[in-house]
Amino acid sequence: MTEQGPARATAARLTLPALTAMVVGSMVGAGVFQLPARFAGQTGVLGALIAWSIAGLGMLTLAFVFQNLAVRRPTLDNGVYVYARAGFGPYPGFLSAVGFWASACTGNTFYWVLIATTMAQLFPGLEPVLGQGDTWPAFGLSVAAVWLVFALIRRGVQGAAAVNLIVTIAKLVPLLLFLVLVVWFFDPHVFAGNLTGGYDVPGGDSLFQQVQGTMLITVFVFLGIEGASVYSRYARRRTDVGRATVLGFASVLALFASITILSFGILPKAQIAALPQPSMGGVLDAVVGPWGGVLIRVGLIVSVLGAYLAWQLLAADVVYAAARDDDLPAHFARLNSHGMPQHAVMWTSVFVTVILFAVQFVDNALDFTLDLTAALALVPFALASGYALKIAVTGVGYDAAAARVRRRELVIALVSTVYTLFLLWAAGYLFWFLACILLAPATALYVHVRRHQGKTVFTRPALVTFCVIIAGAVAGVILLVGGAIVI
């Protein structure tokens, strides 16, 4: 834990605008450009309104959870990991850290695949070379970019944060222009035709099924809501952490919902659903011509580069915190002369490289990596919400708080916990099995560290959890080998 001091002294300078930009930059990535087709493939206007209302309420309570935890537990840094550890013990904390890290790495793989696909759309001559981001030339270019970003990040969070602030401003321009243009060309008759999404047609999905089908994409686009909490040890003022989280969330929710709903006023639902990704480009093509698609695709590349930078920092910081708390080998906690956990950043880049290699052998890599990214993040979110509920019930950190404040925060934590558990159910069993296949072998690191320290490896609840994970991993492998699960 001694490395925390140098890290603070070197990097604790991020202001409220910079922290808010990190939250917005983390959330406004590739997902926003995919919203029209992903929603139109599942639902219509009414279902989209309900889905965003549920996601908005659920994610708002999650944002408040991180805000409240920053106030009630100010000594805890790197919230996603540390809250799980503080609330439920070292092994759940380890699982949270590894799950969040794997989610970020899978999402970053998705980013590079999408960049290659978008480049092939911008320059059709490159399509035979880059394909859908699943060719060996695309792999080589993506890996080179991964290590260029590594070289930037290892020089310190201040430089990375400054780049992210500039990129965040730049990528919002095409998104705001998109909103202006779809409002201008909005067709009420087309919008009315897209209202039900087909639940009133024989054989159509029910409204509940439609809404359920949108849940993972809403999780994916909101990943990063915990950004300010993860960067809490770099904040100039601790109170800025919660403010940045809520400010960033409110801005991004308004943006995401507007893009989704207004797109239903441009083209019929079936046409939107059939658009190639990034589908925002196809929507804009329909109203202003080819230059609109070019603008969106260029904006996507800028946006994804900014999101990748933010997520590499998020992922590496969680691994660093786990090592600092003796739940991963101390190798991951070593700092370089710039106060950055260079080994954590390096191994994050290594893991992204490995996943990029594996993507060459996976069908429909874009949708698969998007959904897996969202699913892996749900357990860390649920554990953080559960910890907020636990301290609100026990009163830890509420000595100076009024009773009504504690009751309000208890309700917020309860809603957030229920929401994240609902998302885990909605994600489906496929991603549960895949998560177990990842976490089971990763537990070897935890066992090694605990034995090296001479500590008890598993408490009884932790052993039960480990057995469940082993059972899920075995079942998942059997189902994969037998063809019952197809990736």
N, C-alpha and C positions, 0 to 999 in steps of 0.2 A: 504493500500500500504506500510505500514511501515515494513512488514515482508521481503520485498525484500532485505534490507540491510544485515540482518543476513545471508540470503541465499547466497548472494554474498561473504560475508566475509568468510564463511565456505567452499564454494565449487568452487570458481572461479579459478580453477587450471588446467583445461583440456587443453592439448597442441594440436597442429595441428594433429599429428598422432593419438592421442586418439579421437579427434573429427571425423577424417576421418574413424576410425574404428567403431565409433558409427553409421555413415551413412551406411557403408558397412554392418555392423552387423545388422542394421535395415532392409536393403533390401534383403540381402542374407539369407533367411529363408527357409520356406517350399516350396514356390512357384517355386524356381529354380529346385527342384527335380521333379516337375510335368510338366515341360515345354514340353518334347517330346510328351507325349500322348495328352495333351491339344491342342497343335498346330496341331498334326497329325489328331486329330478328327475334325479339322476345315479346314485345308488347306495343301498345299504342299510347296515345296521349294520357288517358286516364291511368293506365298502369304505370307510366313513367312518373306522373305526378305523385302517385301513392309511393312508388319506390324511392323517389327523392325525399319525400316527407319522412319515410321510415329511416332512410340512410341519414338524412339531415338531423333528425332527432337523436338517433343512436350515436352518430359520430359527434354531434354537439355535446352529448353527455360524456363521451370519451374525451373530447377536448377539455371539458370542465374537470374530468377526473385528473388529467395530467396537470391542469392548472392548480387544482386543490392539493394534489400530492406535492407539487413544487412548494406550496406554502406550508403544508402540515409537516412535511418531511424534508426540510431545506438542506439537510446534510447529505442526502442521497443524490448522487450524480448518476447520469446515464440511465434515465428512468426506466426504460423498457425492461432492461435486465435487472437492475438493482431492486425495483419494486417487487418483482417476482421472488427474488432471493430473500428480501427482508420479510415478505409476507408468508412464504411457504417453505423456506429452507433452501439449502445449497443445490440439491438436485433439480427441483423445479426451476430454480434460477438458472442453472446450467442449461436445461432444456429450452428455456425462454431465450437465452443468449444464442444458442446454436440455431434455434428455429428462426429467430429474427435475422441472424446473419445469413442463413441459407436463403431466406426469403429475399433479402436484399441482393444477394449474388444471383439468384435466379432472375429477379427483375432486371438486373443490369445486363444479363445475357439477352433477355428480351429486347432491351434497348438497342443493342448492337445488331441483332437480327433485323429489327424494324428499320434501323438506319440503312442497312444494306438494301432492303426491299424498297425503301423510299428512293434511294439513289437510282435504282434500276428503273423506277417509274419516271423520275426526272430526266434521266438520260437513257432512252430505250436501247441505245447501242450497248449499254452495260448489262442489259438483262441476261444475255447468255453467260456472262461472267459472274454476276452477283446472284442471279436467280431470286429466290425468296429468302436470301440471307443464309442459305443452306449449302453453299458451294465452298470448295476449298479456297479459292481466291477471296471470297467474302470472309472466311475464317481467318485467313492470314491478315487481311486489312483490319479486322476487328481486334485481333490479338495485339497488333501493333498499336492501335489506339488505346487499348487497355493499359499498356505499359507506358505510353506517353502521359496518360492521366496520373498514373502512379508516380511518375517523376515530378509532376506538379504538386500533388498532395504531400509528398514526403518533405517538401520545403516549408510546410507550415499551414495551419488552418486559416491564418489571416489572409494569405494570398488566395487560397481557395474560396474563402468567403467573399472576398472582393470580386473575384471572377463570377461567382454565383449571383451576386447582386446585379451585376451588369447583364448577365444572361437572362435573369428573371425579368428584368425590364424589357429586354429585346424580344423575348418570346411572347410576351403579353400583347404586343402590338398586332400581330396577325389575328389573334383570338378576338380582340376587341373589334377589329375591322370586320371579322366574320359576323359578329353580332349585329353590327350596324347594317351590313348588307342584307342579312336574312330578315331583319325587321323591315327594311325598305321593300323587299320583294315578297314579303309574307302574303300567302293566299289563304284567306279564311275558309274557302270551300275545300281545298286540299286538307287543311287542318281538321275540319269537321269529319272528313272521310277517314281520318286516322284515329278517331277518338277511342274506339273500343279495342282495337288490336285483334279483333276476331273472336272475342269471347261470346258474342251474340250470334255467331255463325255455327251451324251444326258441325261437330267435330273439332271446334276451336278450343284452345286451352282456356281454362278458367282464369279469372282475373288474379286469383291467388297464385296459380302456376306461373302466370306471366311475370308477376312481381318477384316470385322466388327465383326465376331465371335471370334476373338482373342483379342479384345480390353480390356475386363475386366481382363483377365489373365495378360496382360502387365501392367495394372494399379496395380494389386495386387503385382506383383514382384517388382515394383518400389516404393511401399509404404515404407517410410523411407527416401525418398530423401530430405525431410524437416528436417531430424534429427538434423543436425548441427544448423539449425536455432532455433529449439525448445530448444536446449541446449545452446543457445547463452549466457545466463546469467552465465554459468559455464566456459566460454572460458577465457583462459589466455590473449589472444589478440583478439579483435573484428574482425580484418581482417582475422583471421583463419577460421571464420564461413563460409564465401563464398568460400574460397579455399577448405575447407573440403567437402563442398557440391559438387563442380564440380569434384574434384579428386575422390570422392567416386562414383559419377554417371558414370564417364567415365570408371572406372574399372569394375563396375557391368554391364554396357551395353555390353561391349566386352565379358564378361563371359556369359551372358544370350543368346546373339545372337549366339555365337559359339556353345553352348550346343544344341540349337534348330536346327540349320542348319546342323551341323555335324551328328546328329542322323539320318537324312534322308539318309545318306550314309551307314547305318548299316542294317536296316530292311525296308521292304515295308511299305508304309504309313498305310495300314489297320492293319498290325500287331502291329505297334507302338501305334496306337489309341486304340487297345484292351488290351494293357498292364495294369496291376493293378498299382495303385499309391503306392509308388513313381516310376514312369515309367523310370527314369534314371537307376534304378536297373535292370529292365528288359532289357534295351538296353545293359547294361554292361554284363548281363548274356549271351546274345547272342554271345558275342565275347570272353569272358574269362571263362565262366562257373559260377557256383553258388557263388563262392567267390566274384565275382564282385557285385552281388546283395547285399550280406551281407555288403560289404564295403560301398556301397551307403546308405543302410538303417541305418548303424551305424552313418555315416556322417550326415544323415538327422536328427537323434535324437540330435546330438551335435549342429547342425545348428539351429534347432528349439528352443532348450533351450537358445541359445545365443540371438536369435531374440525375444523370449518371454521376456527376461530380458530387452532388449532395449525398447520394446514396452510398457512394464509396466511403465517404466520411462517416455516415451513420453506421454502416456495417463494421468498419474497422474500430470505431469507438466502442461498440458493444463487445467485441472480442477483447479489446484492451481492458475494459472494465472487468470482464470475467477473469482474466488473468491476474489483474490487480487484486481481486478478492480471492485469489488462490483456487479458483474453480477451473482454470485452464493453465497449462504450463506457463511459467514466468517468462518464457521466450516472447510471448505475445504482448507483454507489458513493458518491454524495453523501449525507451524513448531515444530519439536521435537528438542532434544539437539544436533542432528547431522545435523541440518539445512535442514531436509527433510520434505516435506508436508505429514506427516504420515497419516492424515485422508483422503487425496486425494488418496494415495496409497491403503489405506484400502478399501475405497469404490470402487475403481477400481477392487480390488480382489473380493469384494462382487458381483459386476456385472458380472465378468467372471464366478463366481460360479453359479449365477442364469442362465446364458446362457448355461452353461454345463448341468444344470438340464433340461432345455427346449430341449436341443439336443436329449435327450432320447426319445422324442416324434416326431421327425422330420425325414422324409425320406431323404436320400441322403444328410446327414448333411455336408459332406466335401465340395462338390461343392457349396451347398447353402451358407455356411458361408464364403467361399472364395469370391464368387461373391458379397455378401452383404457387406463384408469388403471393397472391392474395390469401390462399389457404394457409400457408406456412406462417403468416403474420398473425393469424387469429388467436392462437394459443398465447403468445406474449401479450396481446391486447386483453384477453380474458383474464389472465393472471394479474395484470396491472389493475384492472377494474375490480377484481376480487380483493386485492390488497386495499384499495380505497374503501371498499365496503367493510372490510375487516377493521380498519382503524376508526371508521365512523361509528361502528358498533361498540368497539372497546374504548374509544375516547382518546387513543394515543395521538398526541399532537394537538389536542383541542383544549388544553388547559386554559388558554386565554380567550377562547371563542365562546360566543353566546350560544345558548341551547338551540335557538332557531337556526343558526348557521350550521350547526352540527346536523340537525334534522334535514335541512335542505341538501347538504352534501351527501348524507346517507341515501336519500332518494335518488340523487344523481348517480351515485355509485351503483345502486341496485338496478336502475334502468340500463346503465352501461353494461353491467354484468349479464343481464338477461339478453340484451341485444347481441353481445359478442358470442354468447352460447347459441343463440338462434342462428347466427352466421355459420358457426361450426357445423350445425345440423344441415343448413342449406347447402354447404359446400359439397356434401356427399361423401360416401365412404371411400371413393378412389383416392382422394387426397389425404384421408386419414391413413390409409395403408402406405402411401408413398412417404408421408411424414415419418411413420414408424420405421420404414426401411432406411431412412436417413439417420434418425436419432439413435437407433439401436447400436450400430457400430461406433457412432460418435461418442457414446457413453464410455467407451474404452479410455478416452482422454480423461474423463472425470474420475474413473476408477484409478487410473495411474496417478493422478495428482493427489487424490485422497490417501492412497497407500504410501506415496512418497512422503506425505506430511504426517503419517502415523495416525490419521484420523479415521473414525468409523466411516466406512464407505457409504452404506445405506442405512437410514432409519427405517423403521417398519413401513410407514406410509410411502417412503421413497422406493423401497423394495417392491411394494405392490405396483407402484407406477411403472417401474422398470419391467416387471413381468408382463404387464399389459402391453408395453411397447414391444417387447420381444415377441409376444403372441401376435400382435398386429403386423410386425415385420415378417414373421414366418408365413402368416396367412396371405400377406400381400405378395410375397415371392411366389408362393404356390399358385395364386390366382394369375399372376403375370406369366409364369412358365406354362400354365395350362391354357392360356388364351382367354380366360374369363375376364381379365382386365386388359384393355388395349390402350397403349399410349399413342 
